[in-house]
Amino acid sequence: MENKLIAPRKIQGFWELMPKEEVLFENMLARLRKVFENNCFLPLDTPVAEFSEILLAKSGGDVDKEIYRFTKGHADICLRYDLTVPLARFVAGNYNVLDFPFKRYQIGKVYRGERPQKGRFREFYQCDADIIGEELPLTYDAECIKLYAPCFKELNLDVVVEISNRKILAGYFENLGGNVVDLMTIVDKIDKLPKDEIVSLFKEKGLSGSDIERTLKIISTSGDIDKIKSLSVMCDNETFQKGLEELGVLDDRLRALGMENYTYNLSIVRGHDYYTGTVFECYIKSKRNLGAIGGGGRYDNLCKNFMDVKMQGVGMSIGITRLFDILKSENLLDTENLNSVDLGIITFDETLNAGLSLMTKFRESGVKADIINETKSFKAKMKEANKRNLPYILILGEDEVKSSCYTLKDMRSGAQEKLNFDEILQKLKV
């Protein structure tokens, strides 16, 4: 009976790159790690799988439906859907040995069983940096926002950070007597729905026409800190005024840190129940229509499900999978000129062993050298070198082995020259 071949299918929405793309992606991650560590953040890597009671402690509603959950023996297990709950579990479990404020960064895969669509995946990387402590002044909020500048400088992207404070709208809605969570949820849709639909949603929640008009005026306020402070006459609610005051302090700290590319945008709320103060989102300049490529903010009582001590936190995140997908779709990734091999070595039957020794010597000196398939003809080897877009090839015949002077060909210009090992090394490392 003939064996039926299994189709090489991949689960939809799971992350998989071509090798050259993976090289670029790993390079991005390495650059970000360097920035985080230069800014005094320590690395952390928590398990991909956690006990369900841990991960479900914070979740609810739609999140529960998206979680990958299974049992193994008597263990009820979930795959992590973000990096925050594992961070809370880690801090609570190691509270007595950690130094606070605890500054950590983590880059790792998370899993959400939602419907895959453009920019949204079931498996994707989160790239987070958080500061945790029992008391965190606004200086730490500014520090997290400032992290975007060196991160995206490393990635050669020009970005702007838009900042708000949830207390402003929360206080205003408190003053109106509305349901703060419901109304903030509507605000979070401001970039996704037409204005008339937003107005209808506010009406459904009991806001009058004049209340909606004033709400939209506040939400549409953006610009520098002076423009934000001018709203102080619109509401005397204590929470509202506290939010404006905090943004004023934050602005002073950002200026002290030398932050430049930022603005204020009161339509940013970052969800309905997670953040409690400063919130921010990061966009590629001139490409805001592509959506946020990062965001974060301040949250209170991170570890409330795991310990009695109240721990505050503030963090920033880069949607690194989404960002890479955008760069790929916008043709901003240069994979054509990316070479995994610096030097291809063409040998013949009698020079293969000498070629292997030479290849090893080049590799030990930091040159990515590779033997071109030993079983092919010379013509086929040259064709392979062209197909692989190799920048240089070294032709190793018997005379070259005897003289230790090798024929080096520049595959881009076609120029050939005879050089010894050290000369080739110097040329390739320029």
N, C-alpha and C positions, 0 to 999 in steps of 0.2 A: 504494500500500500504506500502510495506516494505521500511524503510528508507535506503538509500544508504550511506554507511560509507565513510567518506572523508579520503583519504590517508594522513598520517601525514608527508607530504613532507616539506623539508627545501629548501629555495632558494639557489641554488648552489653558492658557493663562499662566503657565509655569515658565520660568526664566531660563533661556538658553541662548548663548551667543556663538557666533562663528569665532574661530581661534584668534584672528587678528583683532576682532572687536573685543574679545576677552582681554587681550593684551592692553588695549587702551583703557578698558574699564578698571583693570587691576592697577594700572598706572594712576588713574584718578583716585582710587582708594588709598594708594600709598602716599600721594600728595596730601590728601586730607588728614591722614594719620599724622603726618609730619607737622601740619599746622596745629592740630589739637595738642600734640605733645609739646610743641614750642610754646603753647599757651597754658601749660601746666595741668592739662587734663590727663588722667591716667586711663589706660585701656581696661575694658571689662568685656568678658565673653560669657554670657549666661547660656544655659542649655536651651536648645530649640524646643524641647518638650518639657512641660511642667505638669504638676498635678492639677487636675481640673478645678479643685476647690481654690487653688491659688489664682489661676487665670480668670475664673468666672467671678471672683470676688468683686471685681471692679466693673465687669461688663454688664450688659443688659440690653433688652430690646433687640434691635437688628444685629448687634454685635454677636449675640449668642448664636444666631442663625448662620453666621459666617465662619464660626470656629470649627477647625478640624479636630474632632474628638473621637477617641477610641479607647478600648480597654485592652490591657495586656495582663493576663492572669487576674489578680484582684485589683490591679492599679487602674484608676480612671485618669486618663491622660489627655491633654490638649497640646496642639502645636501653638507656639506663641503667635499672637496676632499683632503685638507691638513689643517695644523694648522697655516700656515704662513699668508695667506690672512686674516683670522680672527684676527690674531695678529696685522697686519698692520691697520685694521679697528679699533681695540681696542686702539692702540697707538694714532692714529689720533683723535679719538673721545675723548680721555682723556688726550691729550697732556698737557693741562694747569694744571693738577692735579698730573701727574706722576712725580716721581723723576728719573732723568737720571744720569748715565746709568741705564736703567730699565732692571733688570734681572728676567726673568720669566721662569718657566717650565710648561709644560702642557702634560698630558697623556689623550688621548681621541680617540674615534672611528672616522674614516673618511670613505668615500664611493667613490668607483670608479667602474663604470659599464664596466669593461674590461673583457676579457675572463679569467675565472679562470684557473689556472694551478699551478703546484708545486711551493710553495713559494709565490704565488700571489693570493690575495683575493679581493673580491668586498667590503667587510667590514673588516676593520682591525684597530688595534690601532697604533697611532703614539705617540712617546715619545720624546718630544723636549725640549731643553733648549736653550734659546737665550738671548743675551745681546744687547740692543738697545740704541743708543745715537746719538747726532749730530756729535760728534767726538769720534772715538774709536781707540786708539792705539793698536798695535799688541799684547800687553799684554793680551787683552781680547780673541784674537784668541787662544793664548796659554792656557788660562784658560778653554776654551771650550774643547780643545783637552785633557787637563789633566783630565777632568771630566770622561773620559772613564775608567781611572785607578780605582778610587773608586767604580764606578758603577759595573764594572765586577768583582772586588774583592768581592763585596757583593753577586754576582751571582755565585761565585766560578768558573769563567771561565778565562783562560789565553788568552789574546788577544794582538794584535799588531795594532797600528795605522799607516797608510801609508799617507804621506802628500805631497802636491805639491802646486803650485801657478799658477793659470790660466794665469797670465800675461806673464809667460815665453813662453808658446806656442803661446799665442795671439800675443806677440811681434815678435816672430819668423815668424809666418804666415803673419803678416803685412809686414815684411821685404821682404817676397817672393812675395808680391802683390796679395796673394790669398784671397778668401772669408773666413774670420776668423771663422764665425759661422759654415759654411759648413765643414770646415776642422776640427774644434774642435768636431763636431758631429761624424766624422769618428774616431777620437782618442778615443772617448767615447765607441766605439765598439771594441777596441783593444783586450779585453778579451773574446769577444763573437764570433769573426770571425777568420778564418785562415789568416795567414800572406799574402798569395797571393791575397786574396779578399781585404784586407786592401790596398795593393799596387795598385790594380785595381781601387779602389775608389779614391785614391789620384791622379792617372793618369787622371781619368775622370774630376777631378777638376783642371787639367792643370799643375800639378807638374811634373817637369822633373825627369829623373832617378836619377840624383845626388841630387836633392832637396829631393826626397823621401828617399834616403839613409841617408842623414843627419837628416831628420825628424825622421826616425826610430831610429837613434842613440840617439837623444835627448829623445824620448819617452821611450826608453828602459833603460834610466839611472835611477839607484836606488842605495840606500846606505846611507852613512852618509852625513853630510852637506858639508864636504870638496870635496866629489865627485861631488856634485851638483854645487858648486862654480867653479869647474874646467871647466864648460861649458861656462864660461864668454867670452872665446876667440872665440866662435862659432858664435856670433851675437852681433853687436854693437847697435841694436835697443834699444831705451830708455825704452820702456815698458818691453822688455826682461830683461834688466839689472835691472830694478826696481823690477821685480819678484824675481830675484836671491837675491837682497839686502834684500827684505822683508823676505825671508826664512832664511837668516842669522840672522836677528834680532829675528825672531820667535824662532830659535834654542836656542839663548841666553836665552830667556824667559822660554822656556820649561826646560832647564837645571836648571834655578833658581827655578822653581816649583818642581823640583825633578822627572820630567817625565822620564821614562826609556824605556818602550817597544814601541818605535816608529822608523820609518825609512822614507826615502824620496823616492817617486815613481812618476816620471814625466808623467806617462801615465794616472794619475788620473785627470779628468777635471770636473766631476760631472755635466753633462748636457751641454747645449749649450748657455744658455742666462740668467741664474739665478745668479750664483756666479761670483764674479768679482776679487777675489784675492786668499787668502788662501783657499784650499780645502783639504778634508781628508776623508778617509774611514777606517772602523774598521773591522778586521777579527779575527776569532778564530785561534789561533796559531796551526799550523800543519793541519788545515782544511780550507785553503784558497779556495780550490775548491768548497766549499759550498757557496761562495759568501760573499759579505759584509753584516754585521749585524748592521751597523751603518755608518753614514757619515754626512758631513756638510761643513760649510765654511763661508766665508765673502760675504756679498752682500751690494750693495750701494742703497741708496734711496728707502728704504723699503716702505714708505708711499706715493710714488709719485702720485698714483691715488686718494689719499684722502686729501692731504694737500700740501702746497707749501714749507714747511720746509723740508730740506733734512735730512733724518734719516738713519744712517748707522746701520748695524746689523751683528752679527756673531752668529752662532748657531751650535749645535750638535744634532744629532738625533740617537735614537736606534730603529731599526726595531723589536719591541718587539714581535709582532705577528709572524713575520718570524722567529725570534730567537727561540721562543717557539716551533714553528712547526719543526724547525731543531732538537732541543733537543728531541722532541717527536719521530721523525723519526729515530734518531740515538740512541734511547733507553737510553737517558741520564737523563730521568725523573724517579724518584723513587716514583711511586704511590702505589706500593705493600705494603710498610711499612708506608704509610700515614694513620693515623687514625683520623677520625672526632670525635671519642669517646675515652676517656681515660679509662673509667670505665663503664662496663655494670652491672646493678643491677637486679638480679633475685628475684622476689617476689612471694608470694603465695596469695591466695584469702584474707586470714586474715591479711596479712602484706603489702598489696598494699599501703594503706595510709601512713604507716610508711616509706615505700620505696620512695614515692613521696616527703615526708618531707626531707628524707636523701638526695635524689637527688638534691633538691633545696639547701640544705646546702653545698653540694660538689660544685655545680655550683657557688654559691656565694663566695666560697673559691678559685675559679680559676681552678677547675677540670671539664673537659667535661664529665659529667656523664649522663647516659640515662637508663631509664627503658626498659628492654627487654620485648617485646610484652606480655602484661598481660594475654591474652586469651589462650596462648599456654601451652602445658604440659611442665614439667621440662626438659624432654629429648629434646623436640623441641626447648626450649629456649637455651639449651647448643649447639645444632646444629646451631642455628642462631648466637650465639656468635662466633662460629668457622668460619662460613661463612663470618661474618663481620670483621673477623680478629681482634677482640677486644683483647687488651693486658692483661686486667684484668677483672675479674667479681667478684661481691660481692653477696654472697648468703644470703638472708634475711629471716630466719625463725622466728617463734615465740620466741624461746629461745634467738636468737640474738637481737631481739627487746627489750626483757626484760633486758638482760645483757649489752646492748650497746657495745657488743663485736662481731665483724662480721667475717664471713669466707671470706677471700680474696684469690682468686685463680689466680696464674700467668698462663695465657693460653699458654705461650711459653714453660715454663719448667714443668708445671703440678703441681708445688708446691702449697700447701695450708697452711695458717696460720690464727690464730685468732688474730685480732687486733681491737683496738678502733678507733674512728673517727680520732683523731689527729695522730695516728700512720700510718693509711692508707694515710692520707693527706701528711705526711712527705715522705712516700715511693713513692707516685705517683709524687711528685714534685721534686724528686732527678734528 
